[in-house]
Amino acid sequence: MPRTTVDLDPNLIKQLKHLAADARQSMNQVVNRLLSSALKRELEVAQERSPFQWNVVPKGAPAPGFDPASRDYMDLLDESP
C-alpha cells in the first residue's frame, strides 16, 4: 500500500487514537475506514448534482439581443430560491 504524509491537527490525532483503541484496530485501519466512508458520501453527493451545461449556438454567435457589457443576466445565475 502506498504511503503518504499528512499533517493532522493534534486534537484529531488524539481522537483517532481513542477510536482505534476502542475499536481494537490500528490507527491506520481507522483512518482508512473513515476516509473511505467520507469519500463515498462526497462522491454520492457529487453524482446527485446536475452537471452544468453550456448552451452553445452554432458558430459561437451570441443570442439576439444579448449585450455582453450588461450584467442583467447575473440575476439569472442567482441560485437563491
Secondary structure, DSSP 8 states (H G I E B T S, - for coil): ---------HHHHHHHHHHHHHHT--HHHHHHHHHHHHHHHHHHHHHHS--------GGG---TT--TT--TTHHHH----
